[in-house]
């Protein structure tokens, strides 16, 4: 049917008609709006079908967006309903199992909610984050109609299949919404009035939708407010349960408001990071969902976590007034799982501290200042719940350093579980890390598997090359770190875990997080303290490191390297770093004849020997006196500079740099040492 322009004449009379007739007031999110009369809806729908969009201002913009999405999905208002997904019994059981916690905390609230709308020809519905209905409660008089339009468990109500409806539209908009009568895109759903509100997790993840659907003739303007309040009740229960092992702050502008549905709840890690919150808690602290896991409490309030815990210990039930970053005040009550905190503290105290002269880190120390600085920093936090992030090129010894941290710390009596995230296939890494329940998938062991994370309980978990972990697993790992509990694949119950966390990567994770290829909240969660290990070409302890490696490789006989060979080795770039160097030394030791104790040219692999013996490229001559004048003494101390002396000095300085770089075969660190300046200064002069 072609669109009749004459129908638009009705728009000129709409304002008068709306004033004269009783209009239905509904809410979309927090905004009150007037449901358009049937004529206006019909005109807007015809305009949409004819021109691909609704007339500006004819209907609410959020409704217009939903209609456009429905039409883009290939739906027609009067058309026959295409076959839609309805979960099989097995798939529905799987959906219910994966949403066990959401269902457990929603059912009591749904029963309370149904008591409020009983005998109003309504059903109360809970859908998962894909729009699949999981649980319904309804009046017998209305259930028949509801089931005829598939308002029963297992049915899908996302917009792509059902068009504009409260459940699907609330999912798409991530906000509370009410859809009344003819506002439904499909005319067959026009007898319904529906109000739905989203349910968010402690980390801002959309978990599901709570909905009340009923006969459009019995709709009530307060239904959306009722369902929104019920959704907040479920969120509060979920945050308190999921974050029960965390320190929790319950907030309200008035002390009497703490414990009500209007309170804010914020979960903290032991070291003061915000790891979870309900929506009101985020609003009170001025945060967004993306800030969870990446924000310290002290950035939001004028108090340290230690002071809050001290107040809680003295007067646990007395709310404390705090000043927020925006200048407002809020009252807070601290909740702490004492048993969990005591268990962690007792475990940390179980093993006495080692003297740093005797610990594993000192045994790896061969004199490099940067490496020693990293070890000193690690010692200061190894007895605290602060995760370590070790960065450096491949082969610099990140895993060796991590194992030394474990062996030097209070958890050394426990296990250290090392997992290379780049070496496990994506299809297996989830079961490998989190474990699985018996019979969770084809090929699974009958008894199930605890998973590597649970294997690390009481010790240290080392995640190597964490930058290569797939994004979906980053989300699961973040939840484990926040909740200190693991849910195995195919299981509905979480298992507590306690481990120190050390991660390593050759990637620049901050840049990856900025690009979106690595979760920023996980980056901030694992980045309690970043340590950057130097590359082999940057180390100042090459000779001592060589001696240490040779003692390990050949403990029964004292092997050394010929001075000329060692000098050339110290100038080699070693792209594979210590791993490559140790492998070469191992091969060279194997080449020694009986009675030989010195590694020389003939013991090296041919390709390496050729690289090391190749003559350095010629470089222009430079005066040593000028080098010292430029890099050591004041410029005025350099003799013979006469007219144009500054330019001559600059040219000589450039020549000195080129000579040093040529002599060191491009090794910037070695060239800087020969010139008596820092590497940063050399880079600046090279680029200047």
C-alpha positions as CSV (number, residue, x, y, z in Angstrom):
1,X,0.0,0.0,0.0
2,X,1.3,3.5,-1.0
3,X,1.5,6.1,1.7
4,X,-1.3,8.7,1.5
5,X,0.0,12.2,2.1
6,X,-3.4,13.2,3.3
7,X,-2.9,11.3,6.4
8,X,-0.3,13.9,7.5
9,X,-3.2,16.4,7.8
10,X,-4.0,14.7,11.1
11,X,-0.6,15.9,12.5
12,X,-1.9,19.5,12.4
13,X,-4.7,18.6,14.8
14,X,-2.6,16.4,17.1
15,X,-1.7,19.0,19.7
16,X,-5.4,20.0,20.1
17,X,-6.5,16.3,20.2
18,X,-3.9,15.5,22.8
19,X,-5.0,18.3,25.1
20,X,-8.7,17.2,24.8
21,X,-8.3,13.5,25.4
22,X,-6.9,11.7,28.4
23,X,-3.4,10.6,27.7
24,X,-1.4,7.8,29.2
25,X,1.7,8.8,31.1
26,X,4.6,6.4,30.9
27,X,8.4,6.4,31.6
28,X,11.4,5.7,29.4
29,X,14.4,5.5,31.7
30,X,14.0,8.4,34.1
31,X,12.0,10.6,31.7
32,X,8.2,10.9,31.8
33,X,6.6,10.9,28.4
34,X,3.1,10.8,26.9
35,X,2.2,7.8,24.9
36,X,1.2,9.0,21.4
37,X,-2.4,8.4,20.4
38,X,-3.2,5.5,18.1
39,X,-3.5,7.9,15.1
40,X,-0.1,9.4,15.6
41,X,1.5,5.9,16.0
42,X,-0.2,4.7,12.8
43,X,1.0,7.8,10.9
44,X,4.5,7.4,12.1
45,X,4.6,3.7,11.2
46,X,3.3,4.4,7.7
47,X,5.9,7.1,7.2
48,X,8.6,4.7,8.4
49,X,7.5,2.0,6.0
50,X,7.3,4.5,3.1
51,X,10.4,6.6,3.7
52,X,12.5,4.5,6.0
53,X,12.2,6.8,9.0
54,X,9.7,8.3,11.3
55,X,8.7,12.0,11.0
56,X,10.9,14.1,13.4
57,X,9.1,14.6,16.7
58,X,6.2,12.4,15.9
59,X,7.1,9.7,18.5
60,X,9.7,9.4,21.2
61,X,13.2,9.1,19.7
62,X,14.0,5.9,21.7
63,X,10.9,4.3,20.2
64,X,11.8,5.5,16.7
65,X,15.3,3.9,17.1
66,X,13.7,0.6,18.0
67,X,11.3,0.7,15.1
68,X,14.2,1.4,12.7
69,X,16.1,-1.6,14.2
70,X,13.1,-3.8,13.8
71,X,12.6,-2.9,10.2
72,X,16.3,-3.3,9.5
73,X,16.0,-6.9,10.9
74,X,13.5,-7.6,8.1
75,X,10.3,-7.5,10.2
76,X,7.0,-6.1,8.9
77,X,4.3,-4.8,11.3
78,X,1.5,-6.8,9.7
79,X,3.6,-9.6,8.3
80,X,3.6,-13.2,9.5
81,X,6.0,-13.9,12.4
82,X,9.1,-15.6,11.1
83,X,10.3,-18.8,12.9
84,X,11.9,-17.7,16.1
85,X,14.4,-19.3,18.4
86,X,12.9,-21.3,21.2
87,X,15.4,-23.0,23.4
88,X,15.3,-26.8,23.5
89,X,15.0,-28.4,26.9
90,X,18.8,-29.1,26.9
91,X,19.7,-25.6,25.8
92,X,17.3,-24.1,28.3
93,X,18.9,-26.2,31.1
94,X,22.3,-24.9,30.0
95,X,21.0,-21.3,30.0
96,X,19.6,-21.7,33.5
97,X,22.9,-23.3,34.8
98,X,25.0,-20.4,33.4
99,X,22.7,-17.9,35.0
100,X,22.4,-19.8,38.3
101,X,23.4,-16.8,40.5
102,X,21.2,-14.3,38.7
103,X,18.2,-16.7,39.1
104,X,18.9,-17.4,42.7
105,X,18.9,-13.8,43.7
106,X,16.0,-12.8,41.3
107,X,13.4,-15.4,42.3
108,X,12.7,-14.0,45.8
109,X,12.4,-10.5,44.4
110,X,10.1,-11.7,41.5
111,X,7.8,-13.4,44.0
112,X,7.6,-10.1,46.0
113,X,7.0,-8.2,42.7
114,X,4.3,-10.6,41.6
115,X,2.5,-10.1,44.9
116,X,2.2,-6.4,44.0
117,X,0.6,-7.0,40.6
118,X,-1.4,-10.1,41.3
119,X,-4.9,-10.2,39.8
120,X,-3.9,-7.5,37.3
121,X,-3.7,-9.8,34.2
122,X,0.1,-9.7,34.3
123,X,3.2,-11.9,34.2
124,X,6.6,-11.2,35.8
125,X,9.4,-12.3,33.5
126,X,13.2,-12.7,33.9
127,X,15.3,-12.8,30.7
128,X,19.0,-13.4,30.2
129,X,21.3,-11.0,28.4
130,X,20.3,-12.4,25.0
131,X,16.6,-12.0,25.6
132,X,15.8,-15.6,26.4
133,X,13.1,-16.0,29.0
134,X,14.3,-18.0,31.9
135,X,11.5,-17.7,34.6
136,X,7.9,-16.4,34.6
137,X,5.2,-15.9,37.2
138,X,1.7,-15.0,36.1
139,X,-2.0,-14.7,36.6
140,X,-3.8,-17.8,35.4
141,X,-6.3,-15.6,33.6
142,X,-3.6,-14.0,31.5
143,X,-1.2,-17.0,31.1
144,X,-3.1,-18.4,28.1
145,X,-2.7,-15.2,26.1
146,X,0.9,-14.8,27.2
147,X,1.8,-18.3,26.1
148,X,0.2,-17.7,22.7
149,X,2.7,-14.9,22.1
150,X,5.5,-17.0,23.5
151,X,5.8,-15.3,26.9
152,X,7.1,-18.6,28.4
153,X,10.5,-19.9,29.4
154,X,12.8,-20.7,26.5
155,X,11.3,-18.1,24.1
156,X,13.5,-15.3,22.8
157,X,12.3,-11.7,22.9
158,X,15.3,-9.9,21.4
159,X,14.3,-7.1,18.9
160,X,15.7,-8.9,15.8
161,X,13.0,-11.6,16.3
162,X,10.2,-9.9,18.1
163,X,10.5,-6.3,17.1
164,X,10.0,-3.4,19.5
165,X,9.1,-4.8,22.9
166,X,10.1,-3.9,26.5
167,X,12.5,-6.8,27.0
168,X,14.3,-6.6,23.7
169,X,14.3,-2.8,23.6
170,X,15.7,-2.5,27.2
171,X,18.5,-4.9,26.1
172,X,19.3,-2.8,23.1
173,X,19.1,0.5,24.9
174,X,20.6,-0.8,28.2
175,X,18.0,1.3,30.0
176,X,14.5,0.9,31.6
177,X,11.7,1.2,29.0
178,X,7.9,0.8,28.8
179,X,6.2,-0.3,25.5
180,X,2.4,0.2,25.5
181,X,-0.1,-1.3,23.0
182,X,0.5,-0.1,19.4
183,X,4.0,1.0,20.3
184,X,5.0,-2.6,19.7
185,X,6.4,-2.9,16.2
186,X,4.5,-6.1,15.5
187,X,0.7,-5.5,15.5
188,X,0.1,-9.0,17.0
189,X,1.7,-7.8,20.2
190,X,-0.4,-4.7,20.4
191,X,-2.6,-6.1,23.2
192,X,0.3,-6.0,25.6
193,X,1.7,-3.3,27.8
194,X,5.2,-4.1,29.1
195,X,7.7,-2.5,31.4
196,X,11.3,-3.8,31.6
197,X,14.5,-2.8,33.5
198,X,18.1,-4.1,33.0
199,X,20.1,-5.8,35.7
200,X,23.8,-5.1,35.8
201,X,26.6,-6.9,37.5
202,X,29.1,-5.5,40.0
203,X,31.4,-4.7,37.1
204,X,28.8,-3.1,34.8
205,X,28.1,-6.1,32.7
206,X,24.5,-6.5,31.5
207,X,23.2,-9.7,33.0
208,X,19.5,-9.8,32.2
209,X,16.2,-8.1,32.1
210,X,13.3,-8.0,34.6
211,X,9.9,-7.4,33.0
212,X,6.2,-7.0,33.8
213,X,3.9,-7.7,30.8
214,X,0.1,-7.4,30.9
215,X,-3.1,-6.6,29.1
216,X,-2.8,-3.0,27.7
217,X,-6.2,-2.2,29.1
218,X,-4.9,-2.7,32.7
219,X,-1.6,-0.9,32.5
220,X,-0.6,1.3,35.4
221,X,1.7,4.4,35.2
222,X,3.7,3.2,38.2
223,X,4.6,-0.2,36.7
224,X,7.9,0.9,35.3
225,X,9.0,2.5,38.6
226,X,8.0,-0.8,40.4
227,X,10.0,-3.0,38.0
228,X,13.0,-0.6,38.1
229,X,13.1,-0.7,41.9
230,X,12.9,-4.5,41.8
231,X,15.8,-4.7,39.4
232,X,17.9,-2.5,41.7
233,X,17.1,-4.8,44.6
234,X,18.4,-7.7,42.6
235,X,21.6,-5.8,41.7
236,X,22.2,-5.0,45.3
237,X,21.8,-8.7,46.3
238,X,24.2,-9.7,43.5
239,X,26.9,-7.2,44.4
240,X,26.8,-8.2,48.1
241,X,26.9,-11.9,47.2
242,X,29.5,-11.8,44.4
243,X,31.8,-9.4,46.3
244,X,31.3,-11.0,49.7
245,X,35.0,-11.7,50.0
246,X,35.9,-8.1,49.2
247,X,35.8,-5.1,51.5
248,X,32.4,-3.5,50.9
249,X,31.3,0.1,51.4
250,X,27.6,0.8,51.8
251,X,26.9,4.5,51.1
252,X,24.0,7.0,51.3
253,X,23.6,10.7,51.7
254,X,21.9,10.0,55.0
255,X,23.0,7.4,57.6
256,X,19.4,6.0,57.8
257,X,19.5,5.3,54.0
258,X,22.2,2.7,54.4
259,X,20.7,-0.8,54.0
260,X,17.8,0.4,51.8
261,X,17.3,-0.2,48.1
262,X,18.6,3.3,47.4
263,X,22.1,2.7,49.0
264,X,25.3,2.7,47.0
265,X,27.5,-0.4,47.3
266,X,31.2,-0.3,46.4
267,X,33.5,-3.3,46.6
268,X,37.3,-2.9,47.2
269,X,40.3,-5.1,46.8
270,X,42.6,-5.4,49.8
271,X,44.9,-2.8,48.3
272,X,42.1,-0.2,47.8
273,X,41.1,-0.6,44.2
274,X,37.4,-0.3,43.2
275,X,36.6,-3.8,41.9
276,X,32.8,-3.7,41.9
277,X,29.8,-1.4,42.5
278,X,26.1,-1.1,42.0
279,X,24.8,1.8,39.8
280,X,24.1,4.1,42.8
281,X,27.6,3.4,44.1
282,X,29.1,4.5,40.8
283,X,27.0,7.7,40.8
284,X,28.0,8.6,44.3
285,X,31.7,8.2,43.6
286,X,31.4,10.0,40.2
287,X,32.5,6.9,38.3
288,X,31.5,5.0,35.2
289,X,31.3,1.2,34.7
290,X,34.6,1.4,32.8
291,X,36.3,2.8,35.8
292,X,35.7,-0.4,37.8
293,X,39.0,-2.2,38.3
294,X,41.0,0.9,37.2
295,X,40.4,3.4,40.1
296,X,41.8,3.7,43.6
297,X,39.4,4.6,46.3
298,X,41.6,7.5,47.4
299,X,40.9,9.3,44.1
300,X,37.2,9.5,45.0
301,X,37.1,10.2,48.8
302,X,39.2,12.0,51.3
303,X,40.1,9.0,53.4
304,X,42.6,6.1,53.1
305,X,41.4,2.5,53.2
306,X,43.5,1.8,56.3
307,X,41.6,4.6,58.1
308,X,38.3,3.1,57.1
309,X,39.3,-0.3,58.3
310,X,40.5,1.1,61.6
311,X,37.2,2.9,62.1
312,X,35.3,-0.3,61.3
313,X,37.4,-2.2,63.8
314,X,36.7,0.3,66.6
315,X,33.0,1.0,65.8
316,X,31.8,-1.5,63.2
317,X,28.1,-0.4,63.0
318,X,28.6,3.4,63.2
319,X,28.5,5.1,59.7
320,X,31.3,7.5,59.0
321,X,30.8,10.7,57.1
322,X,33.2,11.2,54.1
323,X,33.8,14.1,51.7
324,X,33.7,13.1,48.0
325,X,35.8,14.5,45.2
326,X,33.0,16.8,44.1
327,X,32.7,18.4,47.5
328,X,29.6,16.6,48.6
329,X,29.3,14.4,51.7
330,X,28.2,10.8,52.1
331,X,27.9,8.4,55.0
332,X,29.6,5.0,54.7
333,X,29.4,1.7,56.6
334,X,32.2,-0.8,56.1
335,X,31.5,-4.5,55.7
336,X,34.4,-6.9,55.9
337,X,34.4,-10.7,55.6
338,X,36.5,-11.2,58.7
339,X,37.2,-14.9,58.1
340,X,38.5,-14.3,54.6
341,X,40.7,-11.4,55.7
342,X,42.1,-13.4,58.6
343,X,42.8,-16.4,56.4
344,X,44.8,-14.3,53.9
345,X,46.7,-12.6,56.7
346,X,47.5,-15.9,58.5
347,X,48.7,-17.4,55.2
348,X,51.0,-14.5,54.6
349,X,52.5,-14.8,58.0
350,X,53.0,-18.6,57.8
351,X,56.5,-18.5,56.4
352,X,59.2,-16.2,57.9
353,X,60.9,-13.7,55.7
354,X,64.3,-14.5,54.2
355,X,67.4,-12.3,54.6
356,X,67.8,-10.8,51.1
357,X,71.4,-11.9,51.1
358,X,70.2,-15.5,51.0
359,X,67.1,-15.2,48.9
360,X,66.6,-16.5,45.3
361,X,66.7,-13.0,43.8
362,X,70.2,-12.3,45.3
363,X,71.4,-15.5,43.7
364,X,70.5,-14.2,40.3
365,X,72.1,-10.8,40.9
366,X,75.3,-10.4,38.8
367,X,75.7,-6.7,39.2
368,X,73.4,-4.9,36.7
369,X,71.9,-1.8,38.4
370,X,68.6,-1.9,36.6
371,X,68.1,-5.6,37.3
372,X,69.0,-5.1,41.0
373,X,66.6,-2.1,41.2
374,X,63.8,-4.4,39.9
375,X,64.6,-7.0,42.5
376,X,64.6,-4.4,45.3
377,X,61.2,-3.2,44.3
378,X,59.8,-6.7,44.1
379,X,61.1,-7.5,47.6
380,X,59.1,-4.6,49.0
381,X,55.7,-5.9,47.8
382,X,56.1,-9.6,47.8
383,X,54.4,-9.9,51.2
384,X,51.5,-7.6,50.2
385,X,48.5,-8.3,47.9
386,X,50.0,-6.3,45.1
387,X,50.3,-8.0,41.7
388,X,53.5,-7.8,39.7
389,X,53.7,-7.1,36.0
390,X,57.1,-8.0,34.5
391,X,57.8,-6.5,31.1
392,X,60.8,-6.9,28.8
393,X,61.9,-8.3,25.5
394,X,61.6,-12.1,24.9
395,X,64.4,-14.0,26.5
396,X,65.4,-11.5,29.2
397,X,64.5,-13.9,32.0
398,X,61.0,-12.9,33.0
399,X,59.9,-16.3,34.1
400,X,63.2,-16.9,35.9
401,X,62.7,-13.6,37.8
402,X,59.1,-14.5,38.6
403,X,60.2,-17.9,40.1
404,X,62.9,-16.1,42.1
405,X,60.2,-13.7,43.5
406,X,58.1,-16.7,44.5
407,X,61.1,-18.5,46.1
408,X,62.1,-15.4,48.0
409,X,58.6,-14.5,49.3
410,X,56.3,-15.7,52.1
411,X,54.4,-18.1,49.8
412,X,57.6,-20.1,48.8
413,X,56.2,-23.2,50.6
414,X,53.3,-23.2,48.3
415,X,53.2,-24.1,44.6
416,X,54.1,-21.8,41.7
417,X,52.0,-22.5,38.6
418,X,53.3,-21.0,35.4
419,X,51.0,-20.7,32.4
420,X,52.2,-19.5,28.9
421,X,49.0,-17.8,27.6
422,X,50.5,-17.8,24.1
423,X,51.2,-21.5,24.0
424,X,47.7,-22.8,24.9
425,X,45.1,-23.1,22.1
426,X,42.1,-20.8,22.5
427,X,39.7,-23.8,22.5
428,X,41.5,-25.3,25.5
429,X,42.7,-22.4,27.5
430,X,39.4,-21.9,29.4
431,X,39.2,-25.4,30.6
432,X,43.0,-25.4,31.3
433,X,42.7,-22.2,33.5
434,X,39.4,-22.5,35.2
435,X,38.9,-26.3,35.3
436,X,35.7,-28.1,34.5
437,X,33.0,-30.1,36.1
438,X,32.6,-33.9,35.4
439,X,31.2,-34.4,31.9
440,X,31.2,-30.7,31.1
441,X,32.1,-31.4,27.4
442,X,32.9,-34.2,25.0
443,X,36.3,-35.7,25.9
444,X,36.3,-34.3,29.5
445,X,37.6,-36.6,32.2
446,X,35.0,-38.3,34.4
447,X,36.3,-36.7,37.5
448,X,36.6,-33.2,36.0
449,X,39.6,-31.0,36.5
450,X,40.4,-28.3,39.1
451,X,42.2,-26.1,36.6
452,X,45.5,-24.3,36.9
453,X,44.1,-21.4,38.8
454,X,43.0,-23.7,41.6
455,X,46.4,-25.5,41.4
456,X,48.0,-22.2,42.4
457,X,46.0,-21.9,45.6
458,X,48.2,-21.0,48.5
459,X,51.1,-20.1,46.2
460,X,51.9,-18.0,43.1
461,X,50.2,-17.9,39.7
462,X,52.5,-16.8,36.9
463,X,50.8,-15.8,33.7
464,X,53.5,-15.5,31.0
465,X,52.7,-13.6,27.8
466,X,49.4,-12.4,29.2
467,X,49.1,-9.9,26.4
468,X,48.2,-12.9,24.1
469,X,45.2,-14.0,26.2
470,X,41.9,-13.9,24.2
471,X,39.6,-11.0,25.2
472,X,36.7,-13.3,26.4
473,X,39.1,-15.0,28.8
474,X,40.4,-11.7,30.0
475,X,36.8,-11.0,31.3
476,X,36.7,-14.2,33.2
477,X,40.2,-13.7,34.6
478,X,39.2,-10.2,35.8
479,X,36.2,-11.7,37.6
480,X,38.4,-14.3,39.3
481,X,40.8,-11.6,40.5
482,X,38.0,-9.5,41.8
483,X,36.0,-12.2,43.5
484,X,39.0,-14.4,44.5
485,X,36.9,-17.4,43.4
486,X,36.9,-19.7,40.3
487,X,33.8,-21.1,38.6
488,X,34.8,-24.2,36.6
489,X,33.3,-24.8,33.1
490,X,30.0,-26.5,33.5
491,X,29.7,-25.8,37.2
492,X,27.3,-23.4,38.9
493,X,29.3,-22.9,42.2
494,X,32.4,-20.8,42.6
495,X,35.4,-22.2,44.5
496,X,37.5,-19.7,46.6
497,X,41.2,-19.3,45.6
498,X,44.1,-17.5,47.2
499,X,47.3,-16.9,45.2
500,X,49.8,-14.2,44.6
501,X,49.7,-13.0,41.0
502,X,52.7,-12.3,38.7
503,X,52.2,-11.6,35.0
504,X,54.7,-11.1,32.2
505,X,54.6,-9.9,28.7
506,X,56.9,-8.6,25.9
507,X,54.0,-6.4,24.7
508,X,53.4,-2.8,25.6
509,X,50.2,-3.5,27.5
510,X,49.3,0.1,28.1
511,X,49.3,0.8,24.3
512,X,47.3,-2.4,23.8
513,X,44.8,-1.3,26.4
514,X,44.5,2.1,24.7
515,X,43.8,0.4,21.3
516,X,41.2,-1.9,22.9
517,X,43.1,-5.1,22.1
518,X,43.6,-5.7,25.9
519,X,41.0,-4.9,28.6
520,X,42.0,-1.7,30.3
521,X,40.3,-2.7,33.6
522,X,42.3,-6.0,33.6
523,X,45.5,-4.0,32.8
524,X,45.1,-1.8,35.8
525,X,44.1,-4.8,37.9
526,X,47.3,-6.8,37.2
527,X,49.5,-3.7,37.1
528,X,50.0,-3.3,40.8
529,X,53.7,-2.8,40.2
530,X,55.4,-2.8,36.8
531,X,59.0,-4.0,36.6
532,X,61.0,-3.7,33.3
533,X,63.9,-6.1,32.9
534,X,66.8,-4.8,30.8
535,X,67.7,-6.5,27.5
536,X,71.1,-8.3,27.4
537,X,72.7,-5.6,25.2
538,X,71.7,-3.0,27.9
539,X,73.2,-4.8,30.9
540,X,76.4,-3.7,32.5
541,X,77.3,-7.1,34.0
542,X,78.0,-9.0,30.8
543,X,81.2,-10.7,32.1
544,X,79.7,-11.6,35.5
545,X,76.6,-12.9,33.9
546,X,78.7,-15.0,31.6
547,X,80.6,-16.6,34.5
548,X,77.3,-17.3,36.3
549,X,75.8,-19.0,33.3
550,X,78.9,-21.1,32.7
551,X,78.9,-22.3,36.3
552,X,75.3,-23.4,35.8
553,X,76.0,-25.0,32.4
554,X,79.2,-26.7,33.5
555,X,79.3,-27.0,37.2
556,X,82.0,-29.7,37.4
557,X,84.7,-27.7,35.6
558,X,85.6,-24.1,35.5
559,X,85.0,-22.9,32.0
560,X,85.7,-19.3,30.8
561,X,85.6,-17.4,27.5
562,X,88.7,-16.1,25.7
563,X,89.0,-12.3,26.3
564,X,88.8,-11.3,22.6
565,X,85.7,-13.5,22.1
566,X,84.1,-12.2,25.3
567,X,84.8,-8.6,24.1
568,X,83.1,-9.2,20.8
569,X,80.2,-11.0,22.5
570,X,79.6,-8.0,24.7
571,X,79.1,-5.9,21.6
572,X,76.7,-8.3,19.9
573,X,73.0,-7.2,19.9
574,X,71.7,-10.7,21.0
575,X,68.0,-10.3,19.8
576,X,67.1,-13.4,21.7
577,X,68.7,-12.0,24.9
578,X,69.8,-14.2,27.8
579,X,67.9,-17.2,26.4
580,X,69.8,-17.0,23.1
581,X,73.1,-16.3,24.9
582,X,72.7,-19.2,27.3
583,X,71.8,-21.6,24.5
584,X,74.9,-20.5,22.6
585,X,77.1,-21.1,25.6
586,X,75.6,-24.5,26.2
587,X,76.5,-25.4,22.6
588,X,80.0,-24.0,23.0
589,X,80.6,-26.0,26.1
590,X,79.6,-29.2,24.2
591,X,82.3,-28.3,21.6
592,X,85.1,-28.3,24.1
593,X,87.5,-31.2,23.8
594,X,88.7,-33.1,26.9
595,X,90.9,-30.9,29.0
596,X,89.8,-27.6,27.3
597,X,88.5,-25.0,29.7
598,X,88.3,-21.9,27.5
599,X,85.7,-21.1,24.8
600,X,87.3,-19.7,21.7
601,X,86.4,-19.0,18.1
602,X,86.5,-22.6,17.0
603,X,83.9,-23.6,19.6
604,X,81.3,-21.1,18.4
605,X,78.6,-21.9,15.8
606,X,79.8,-20.8,12.4
607,X,77.2,-18.2,11.7
608,X,77.8,-16.5,15.1
609,X,81.5,-16.6,14.7
610,X,81.2,-14.9,11.3
611,X,79.1,-12.1,12.8
612,X,81.4,-11.6,15.7
613,X,84.6,-11.6,13.6
614,X,83.3,-9.2,10.9
615,X,85.3,-6.0,11.0
616,X,83.5,-2.9,12.2
617,X,82.7,-0.4,9.4
618,X,85.1,2.5,9.1
619,X,84.2,5.8,10.8
620,X,85.5,9.3,10.4
621,X,88.2,10.3,12.9
622,X,87.3,12.4,15.9
623,X,89.5,14.1,18.5
624,X,89.3,12.5,22.0
625,X,89.8,16.0,23.5
626,X,86.7,17.3,21.7
627,X,84.7,14.2,22.9
628,X,85.5,15.0,26.5
629,X,84.9,18.7,26.0
630,X,81.4,18.0,24.6
631,X,80.4,15.1,26.9
632,X,82.4,15.7,30.0
633,X,83.8,19.2,30.6
634,X,82.1,22.6,29.9
635,X,82.3,23.7,26.3
636,X,84.4,26.7,27.1
637,X,87.2,24.3,28.2
638,X,87.7,23.0,24.7
639,X,90.7,24.6,23.1
640,X,91.0,26.1,19.6
641,X,87.4,26.9,18.9
642,X,87.9,30.4,17.5
643,X,85.3,31.8,15.1
644,X,82.5,29.3,14.3
645,X,83.7,27.2,17.3
646,X,80.2,26.2,18.3
647,X,79.5,24.8,14.8
648,X,82.8,23.0,14.7
649,X,82.1,21.5,18.1
650,X,78.7,20.3,16.9
651,X,80.3,18.7,13.9
652,X,83.0,17.0,16.0
653,X,80.4,15.9,18.5
654,X,78.4,14.3,15.7
655,X,81.6,12.6,14.4
656,X,82.3,11.2,17.9
657,X,78.8,9.8,18.1
658,X,79.2,8.1,14.7
659,X,82.5,6.6,15.7
660,X,81.2,5.3,19.0
661,X,78.2,3.7,17.3
662,X,80.4,2.1,14.6
663,X,82.8,0.7,17.2
664,X,79.9,-0.8,19.2
665,X,78.2,-2.2,16.1
666,X,75.1,-0.1,16.7
667,X,74.8,-0.9,20.4
668,X,73.5,2.4,21.8
669,X,74.0,1.5,25.4
670,X,77.6,0.5,24.8
671,X,78.3,3.6,22.8
672,X,76.8,5.8,25.5
673,X,79.1,4.2,28.1
674,X,82.2,4.7,25.9
675,X,81.2,8.4,25.5
676,X,80.5,8.9,29.2
677,X,76.9,9.9,28.8
678,X,73.5,8.4,29.5
679,X,71.6,6.5,26.8
680,X,68.8,9.1,26.9
681,X,71.3,11.9,26.3
682,X,72.8,10.0,23.3
683,X,69.4,9.4,21.8
684,X,68.6,13.2,22.2
685,X,71.9,14.1,20.5
686,X,71.4,11.6,17.7
687,X,67.9,13.0,17.0
688,X,69.1,16.6,17.4
